[in-house]
């Protein structure tokens, strides 16, 4: 797959840009074989147990089950006498039955230089991989008609699933769970999207419209108008209510899907099927009522192009204005700090990462080679941090994720995941959305993948330690 140079689109998210030849050559000889992120022996043991036998990569959407004890919140441990939070209540709930709040993972054919065929998409929809705490079960392939009704989804409050793309280098898994999420709608679907080039999703939204579902879509126009224009037209033809985003933002870079005002999928990934198979991305399925209500309120305002001050709900972080919350996650790290991001050009963020390394935090950064960030990476490495870079090539994993994990494996573990890049535009001028949570299962499941991405850097993947 060739990522076109014309995709250099905005300072908040450079997207799949063509890297200069000097940057592509930024693949160094010394490979750091340090252990994956961990907070001492306790964390290292947990990480080792969490790794998938094949590269440690969980596949597709993972079922989240409450940890036995998870008292940490955004402000630290709950003080005596304080009312329990929604996260505390979630931790007390019994484990969901496998297959309800499940990690249905769907295998899509490789689309490295060509997009999957319609037949391949139908086959993908008819297969599922359910990850449970005990085993991995591959379901039989069953043909599914796109218009066939999808079983109702549970709506217990909490963070009920993690989407991982791709499941392994060269194969996509999980997107059919997103298609099924959309097709499960009974009343409404709201989508805010930066890039939307996915004919399968367009058809699914049309199916929803014909079922009587109210479907609304906001598409970025400031930087992605030409790329989104065909989808805009196609959505209109399907009866979808689609508008161009408010131009008061530098870009509408948010990537969110909300179904029936009950559940939201908050993602780093765009709905662009050209990149599903080779791009590292994450999403979190969120049913916290306060979160979903806040997302719906912002969607309504953005759809009508009216001002709003977003609520953070239970664990949301919004741009413009997210930099203080992003810095708080980094500054709160005491043992370990793991980062995947597409950009590293905000001085305050770089300084916070450097400070973490200097105070003895094990810092691991995984990104794609780009000489634009040489200064930031040099500062981090000089302070004692570790930076692993995947070469910018179609054969390598492209790190598009935006993840910061502090103290994984420890009770105070905390994670940010969402659409926000480490750039001034992304944090201060774009419309963006992410989650900052202490949910132990989200921390563990995402950290498992991020740690694997860092550790799997080798000559075979054209990835080495930055020096």
C-alpha positions as CSV (number, residue, x, y, z in Angstrom):
1,X,0.0,0.0,0.0
2,X,1.3,3.4,-1.0
3,X,0.3,6.3,1.2
4,X,0.1,9.3,-1.0
5,X,2.1,12.5,-0.4
6,X,-1.1,14.5,-1.0
7,X,-2.4,13.2,2.3
8,X,-0.4,15.8,4.2
9,X,-3.4,17.6,5.4
10,X,-3.2,19.4,8.7
11,X,-0.9,20.1,11.6
12,X,-3.2,18.3,14.1
13,X,-2.9,15.0,12.3
14,X,-0.5,14.6,9.5
15,X,-2.3,11.4,8.5
16,X,-0.6,8.9,6.2
17,X,2.0,11.3,4.9
18,X,4.9,10.5,2.6
19,X,8.0,10.7,4.6
20,X,11.1,12.3,3.0
21,X,13.8,9.8,2.0
22,X,16.0,11.0,4.8
23,X,13.3,10.1,7.3
24,X,12.7,6.7,5.8
25,X,16.4,6.0,6.4
26,X,16.0,6.7,10.1
27,X,16.3,3.0,10.9
28,X,19.3,2.6,13.2
29,X,21.6,-0.3,13.9
30,X,21.2,-0.7,17.6
31,X,18.1,-2.5,18.7
32,X,17.0,-2.0,22.3
33,X,15.9,-5.3,23.7
34,X,14.7,-3.9,27.0
35,X,11.7,-5.7,28.6
36,X,8.2,-4.5,27.9
37,X,6.7,-1.8,30.1
38,X,6.2,-2.9,33.6
39,X,6.3,-1.6,37.1
40,X,8.8,-3.9,38.7
41,X,8.5,-7.7,38.9
42,X,4.8,-7.6,39.6
43,X,4.0,-5.7,36.4
44,X,6.5,-7.5,34.3
45,X,4.9,-10.8,35.3
46,X,1.5,-9.5,34.5
47,X,2.6,-8.3,31.1
48,X,4.2,-11.7,30.3
49,X,1.0,-13.5,31.2
50,X,-1.1,-11.1,29.1
51,X,0.8,-11.6,25.9
52,X,-0.8,-13.6,23.1
53,X,1.3,-16.6,22.1
54,X,1.7,-15.1,18.7
55,X,3.4,-11.7,19.1
56,X,1.2,-10.8,22.1
57,X,-1.5,-9.2,20.0
58,X,-5.1,-9.5,21.1
59,X,-7.5,-9.8,18.2
60,X,-10.3,-7.4,17.5
61,X,-12.8,-6.3,20.1
62,X,-12.0,-7.6,23.6
63,X,-14.6,-8.3,26.2
64,X,-13.9,-6.2,29.3
65,X,-14.6,-7.8,32.6
66,X,-14.4,-5.9,35.9
67,X,-11.3,-6.4,37.8
68,X,-11.7,-7.9,41.3
69,X,-10.6,-4.6,42.9
70,X,-10.4,-1.3,41.2
71,X,-10.8,1.7,43.5
72,X,-8.7,4.2,41.6
73,X,-10.4,7.1,39.9
74,X,-9.3,10.2,38.0
75,X,-8.3,11.9,41.2
76,X,-6.6,8.9,42.8
77,X,-8.0,6.4,45.3
78,X,-11.5,7.2,46.7
79,X,-11.3,8.8,50.2
80,X,-13.1,7.3,53.1
81,X,-16.7,8.5,53.3
82,X,-16.8,9.6,49.7
83,X,-19.7,8.4,47.5
84,X,-18.7,5.5,45.2
85,X,-18.1,6.4,41.6
86,X,-19.7,4.7,38.6
87,X,-16.4,2.9,38.1
88,X,-16.5,1.6,41.7
89,X,-20.1,0.3,41.1
90,X,-19.0,-1.3,37.9
91,X,-16.2,-3.2,39.7
92,X,-18.9,-4.8,41.9
93,X,-21.0,-6.2,39.1
94,X,-20.8,-9.9,38.2
95,X,-18.9,-10.9,35.2
96,X,-21.0,-10.7,32.0
97,X,-21.7,-14.0,30.2
98,X,-19.4,-14.6,27.3
99,X,-21.1,-13.6,24.0
100,X,-23.0,-10.7,25.6
101,X,-20.5,-8.0,26.3
102,X,-18.2,-10.0,24.2
103,X,-15.2,-9.4,22.0
104,X,-16.5,-10.5,18.7
105,X,-13.7,-10.3,16.3
106,X,-14.2,-10.7,12.6
107,X,-11.5,-11.6,10.1
108,X,-11.3,-9.5,7.0
109,X,-9.2,-10.4,4.0
110,X,-5.9,-8.6,3.6
111,X,-6.3,-5.4,1.7
112,X,-2.6,-4.4,1.4
113,X,-2.7,-3.1,-2.1
114,X,-6.3,-3.7,-3.0
115,X,-9.5,-3.2,-1.1
116,X,-11.5,-6.3,0.0
117,X,-14.2,-7.6,-2.4
118,X,-17.8,-7.5,-1.5
119,X,-17.7,-11.3,-1.1
120,X,-14.8,-11.0,1.2
121,X,-16.7,-8.4,3.4
122,X,-19.7,-10.8,3.6
123,X,-17.5,-13.7,4.6
124,X,-15.8,-11.4,7.2
125,X,-19.2,-10.5,8.6
126,X,-20.1,-14.1,9.0
127,X,-17.1,-15.1,11.2
128,X,-16.4,-14.2,14.7
129,X,-13.7,-14.7,17.3
130,X,-14.8,-14.5,20.9
131,X,-12.1,-13.8,23.5
132,X,-13.0,-15.0,27.0
133,X,-11.0,-15.1,30.1
134,X,-10.4,-18.9,29.7
135,X,-10.0,-19.5,26.0
136,X,-10.1,-18.2,22.4
137,X,-12.9,-19.7,20.3
138,X,-13.1,-19.3,16.6
139,X,-16.7,-19.4,15.5
140,X,-17.9,-21.0,12.2
141,X,-18.2,-19.0,9.1
142,X,-21.8,-18.3,8.4
143,X,-23.2,-16.1,5.6
144,X,-24.9,-13.0,6.8
145,X,-27.2,-10.8,4.7
146,X,-26.4,-7.1,5.3
147,X,-30.0,-6.2,5.9
148,X,-30.5,-9.0,8.4
149,X,-31.5,-7.7,11.9
150,X,-28.7,-7.7,14.5
151,X,-29.4,-9.0,18.0
152,X,-30.0,-6.4,20.7
153,X,-26.9,-5.4,22.6
154,X,-26.6,-5.1,26.4
155,X,-26.4,-1.7,28.0
156,X,-24.8,-2.2,31.4
157,X,-23.0,1.0,32.4
158,X,-19.2,1.0,31.9
159,X,-16.4,0.6,29.4
160,X,-17.6,-2.6,27.8
161,X,-15.2,-3.4,25.0
162,X,-11.8,-2.5,23.4
163,X,-11.4,-2.4,19.6
164,X,-7.9,-3.2,18.3
165,X,-6.9,-2.7,14.7
166,X,-5.3,-4.5,13.1
167,X,-5.2,-7.8,15.0
168,X,-1.8,-8.6,13.6
169,X,0.4,-7.0,10.9
170,X,-1.2,-7.6,7.6
171,X,-4.7,-8.7,8.7
172,X,-7.7,-6.7,9.9
173,X,-10.0,-7.9,12.6
174,X,-12.7,-6.1,14.5
175,X,-14.3,-3.8,11.9
176,X,-17.2,-6.1,11.4
177,X,-18.0,-5.7,15.1
178,X,-18.2,-1.9,14.3
179,X,-20.5,-2.6,11.4
180,X,-22.7,-4.8,13.6
181,X,-22.7,-2.1,16.2
182,X,-24.2,0.3,13.7
183,X,-26.7,-2.3,12.4
184,X,-27.8,-2.9,16.0
185,X,-29.4,0.5,16.1
186,X,-33.2,0.7,16.9
187,X,-33.6,4.5,17.0
188,X,-30.6,6.5,16.2
189,X,-27.0,6.5,15.0
190,X,-24.7,9.6,15.3
191,X,-21.3,9.7,13.7
192,X,-18.6,12.4,13.9
193,X,-15.7,11.5,11.5
194,X,-12.5,13.1,10.2
195,X,-12.1,10.8,7.2
196,X,-14.9,8.6,5.9
197,X,-14.1,6.4,2.9
198,X,-15.9,3.1,3.6
199,X,-18.6,1.9,1.2
200,X,-19.6,-0.9,3.5
201,X,-20.4,1.5,6.3
202,X,-22.3,3.8,4.0
203,X,-24.5,0.8,2.9
204,X,-25.0,-0.2,6.5
205,X,-26.2,3.3,7.4
206,X,-28.6,3.2,4.5
207,X,-29.9,-0.1,5.9
208,X,-30.5,1.6,9.2
209,X,-32.4,4.4,7.5
210,X,-34.7,2.0,5.8
211,X,-35.4,0.4,9.2
212,X,-36.6,3.8,10.4
213,X,-33.5,4.6,12.3
214,X,-32.5,8.3,12.5
215,X,-29.0,8.5,11.1
216,X,-26.9,11.7,11.3
217,X,-23.2,12.2,10.3
218,X,-20.8,15.1,10.7
219,X,-17.8,15.1,8.3
220,X,-14.7,17.3,8.5
221,X,-14.6,20.0,5.8
222,X,-11.7,22.2,6.6
223,X,-9.0,19.7,5.7
224,X,-10.8,16.6,4.4
225,X,-13.6,18.1,2.2
226,X,-12.3,16.6,-1.1
227,X,-11.7,13.2,0.4
228,X,-15.0,13.1,2.2
229,X,-17.1,14.6,-0.7
230,X,-17.9,11.3,-2.4
231,X,-19.0,9.8,0.9
232,X,-21.1,12.9,1.6
233,X,-22.9,12.4,-1.7
234,X,-23.4,8.7,-1.1
235,X,-24.8,9.2,2.4
236,X,-27.3,11.7,1.0
237,X,-28.4,9.1,-1.6
238,X,-29.0,6.6,1.2
239,X,-31.2,9.1,3.1
240,X,-28.6,9.8,5.8
241,X,-28.7,13.3,7.4
242,X,-25.2,14.5,6.8
243,X,-23.6,17.9,7.4
244,X,-20.2,19.5,7.0
245,X,-18.4,20.2,10.3
246,X,-18.3,23.6,11.9
247,X,-15.4,25.5,10.3
248,X,-14.7,27.3,13.6
249,X,-12.4,24.4,14.5
250,X,-9.1,23.9,12.8
251,X,-10.4,20.4,12.0
252,X,-13.0,18.1,13.2
253,X,-10.7,15.2,14.0
254,X,-13.0,13.4,16.4
255,X,-13.9,9.8,15.5
256,X,-17.0,8.7,17.4
257,X,-20.1,6.5,16.8
258,X,-23.1,6.6,19.1
259,X,-26.0,4.2,18.9
260,X,-29.5,4.8,20.4
261,X,-28.1,7.4,22.8
262,X,-27.0,4.5,24.9
263,X,-23.5,3.4,23.8
264,X,-20.6,5.3,22.1
265,X,-17.5,3.9,20.4
266,X,-14.7,6.4,20.9
267,X,-11.8,5.8,18.5
268,X,-8.5,6.8,17.1
269,X,-9.3,5.3,13.7
270,X,-11.0,6.9,10.7
271,X,-13.6,5.1,8.7
272,X,-11.2,4.5,5.8
273,X,-11.1,1.0,4.6
274,X,-7.8,1.5,2.8
275,X,-5.9,1.5,6.1
276,X,-7.8,-1.0,8.3
277,X,-5.3,-3.8,7.7
278,X,-2.0,-2.1,8.4
279,X,-2.7,0.7,10.9
280,X,-2.5,0.4,14.6
281,X,-5.7,2.0,16.2
282,X,-7.9,1.6,19.2
283,X,-11.4,2.2,20.2
284,X,-13.3,1.9,23.5
285,X,-17.0,1.1,23.7
286,X,-18.6,3.2,26.4
287,X,-22.0,2.9,28.0
288,X,-21.6,5.2,31.0
289,X,-24.7,7.3,30.9
290,X,-22.9,10.6,31.7
291,X,-20.4,10.0,29.0
292,X,-23.0,9.1,26.3
293,X,-25.2,12.0,27.3
294,X,-22.2,14.4,27.0
295,X,-21.3,13.0,23.6
296,X,-24.8,13.3,22.4
297,X,-25.1,16.9,23.6
298,X,-21.8,17.9,21.8
299,X,-23.0,16.1,18.7
300,X,-26.3,18.0,18.7
301,X,-24.4,21.3,19.1
302,X,-21.8,20.5,16.5
303,X,-24.4,19.2,14.0
304,X,-26.3,22.6,14.4
305,X,-23.0,24.6,14.4
306,X,-23.9,26.1,17.8
307,X,-21.3,26.7,20.7
308,X,-21.2,24.3,23.6
309,X,-18.9,23.7,26.6
310,X,-18.6,20.0,26.6
311,X,-19.1,18.0,29.8
312,X,-16.3,15.5,30.7
313,X,-18.9,13.0,31.9
314,X,-17.4,10.1,33.8
315,X,-14.0,10.0,32.0
316,X,-14.0,12.0,28.7
317,X,-11.4,14.5,27.5
318,X,-12.3,17.0,24.8
319,X,-10.5,19.3,22.5
320,X,-10.1,22.2,22.2
321,X,-8.5,22.5,25.6
322,X,-7.3,19.0,26.3
323,X,-3.6,19.7,26.9
324,X,-3.8,20.0,30.7
325,X,-5.5,16.6,31.0
326,X,-3.0,15.0,28.6
327,X,-0.1,16.4,30.7
328,X,-1.7,15.2,33.9
329,X,-1.5,11.6,32.7
330,X,2.2,11.9,31.9
331,X,3.0,13.9,35.0
332,X,1.3,11.3,37.2
333,X,3.5,8.4,36.0
334,X,5.7,7.0,38.8
335,X,7.1,3.7,37.4
336,X,6.3,3.3,33.7
337,X,5.0,5.4,30.8
338,X,4.1,3.9,27.5
339,X,3.2,6.1,24.5
340,X,1.9,5.5,21.0
341,X,1.2,8.6,18.9
342,X,1.3,9.9,15.4
343,X,2.9,13.2,16.3
344,X,5.4,14.6,18.8
345,X,5.7,18.3,18.2
346,X,4.2,19.9,21.3
347,X,7.0,21.3,23.5
348,X,5.0,21.0,26.7
349,X,4.3,17.3,26.1
350,X,7.9,16.6,25.2
351,X,9.2,18.3,28.3
352,X,6.8,16.3,30.5
353,X,8.0,13.0,28.9
354,X,11.6,14.1,29.4
355,X,10.9,15.0,33.1
356,X,9.3,11.6,33.6
357,X,12.4,9.8,32.3
358,X,14.6,12.0,34.5
359,X,12.7,11.1,37.6
360,X,13.3,7.4,36.9
361,X,10.1,6.5,35.1
362,X,10.6,3.7,32.5
363,X,9.6,5.6,29.3
364,X,8.8,3.7,26.1
365,X,7.6,5.6,23.0
366,X,6.5,3.8,19.8
367,X,6.0,5.8,16.6
368,X,6.7,5.9,12.9
369,X,10.0,7.3,11.7
370,X,9.7,11.0,10.8
371,X,12.7,13.4,10.9
372,X,10.3,16.2,11.9
373,X,10.4,14.8,15.5
374,X,14.2,14.2,15.7
375,X,14.6,16.9,18.3
376,X,11.8,15.6,20.6
377,X,13.1,12.0,20.3
378,X,16.7,13.0,21.0
379,X,15.6,14.8,24.2
380,X,13.7,11.8,25.4
381,X,16.5,9.4,24.8
382,X,19.1,11.7,26.3
383,X,17.0,11.8,29.5
384,X,17.0,8.0,29.7
385,X,13.8,7.2,27.7
386,X,13.4,4.7,24.9
387,X,12.0,5.4,21.5
388,X,11.2,2.7,18.9
389,X,10.4,3.7,15.4
390,X,8.7,1.7,12.7
391,X,9.9,2.5,9.2
392,X,7.5,4.4,7.0
393,X,6.8,1.6,4.6
394,X,3.7,-0.3,3.4
395,X,5.1,-3.5,4.8
396,X,5.3,-2.2,8.4
397,X,2.8,-1.4,11.0
398,X,1.7,2.2,10.9
399,X,1.3,3.7,14.4
400,X,-1.8,5.9,14.1
401,X,-3.0,5.2,17.7
402,X,-3.0,8.0,20.3
403,X,-2.4,6.3,23.6
404,X,-0.7,7.2,26.9
405,X,-0.4,4.6,29.7
406,X,0.9,5.5,33.1
407,X,1.9,2.8,35.6
408,X,0.3,-0.2,33.9
409,X,-0.1,-3.2,36.1
410,X,-0.3,-1.2,39.3
411,X,-3.4,-0.1,41.2
412,X,-2.9,3.5,40.2
413,X,-2.6,2.6,36.5
414,X,-4.2,5.2,34.1
415,X,-4.7,5.5,30.4
416,X,-5.6,8.0,27.7
417,X,-7.0,6.7,24.4
418,X,-8.8,8.6,21.7
419,X,-8.3,10.9,18.7
420,X,-6.0,13.5,20.2
421,X,-2.4,13.8,18.9
422,X,0.5,15.3,20.6
423,X,0.3,18.6,18.7
424,X,-0.8,22.1,19.6
425,X,-3.5,22.0,16.8
426,X,-4.9,18.7,18.0
427,X,-5.1,19.7,21.7
428,X,-6.0,23.3,21.4
429,X,-7.8,24.0,18.1
430,X,-9.4,20.8,16.8
431,X,-12.6,19.1,17.8
432,X,-11.4,15.9,19.4
433,X,-12.5,13.3,21.9
434,X,-10.8,10.7,24.0
435,X,-11.1,8.9,27.3
436,X,-8.9,9.1,30.4
437,X,-9.6,6.2,32.8
438,X,-8.2,4.1,35.6
439,X,-10.3,1.1,34.4
440,X,-7.9,-1.7,35.1
441,X,-9.1,-4.0,32.3
442,X,-8.8,-1.2,29.6
443,X,-5.3,-0.4,30.9
444,X,-4.3,-4.0,30.8
445,X,-5.7,-4.8,27.3
446,X,-4.4,-1.8,25.6
447,X,-1.1,-2.0,27.3
448,X,-0.7,-5.6,26.1
449,X,-0.8,-4.4,22.5
450,X,1.3,-1.2,23.0
451,X,4.0,-3.2,24.8
452,X,4.1,-5.8,22.0
453,X,4.4,-3.1,19.4
454,X,7.4,-1.7,21.3
455,X,9.0,-5.1,22.0
456,X,8.5,-6.4,18.5
457,X,10.7,-3.8,16.9
458,X,13.4,-5.7,15.2
459,X,15.4,-5.9,12.0
460,X,12.6,-7.9,10.5
461,X,10.1,-5.1,11.0
462,X,12.6,-2.3,10.1
463,X,12.2,-0.9,13.6
464,X,15.1,0.0,16.0
465,X,15.9,2.1,19.0
466,X,16.3,5.8,18.2
467,X,19.7,7.2,19.0
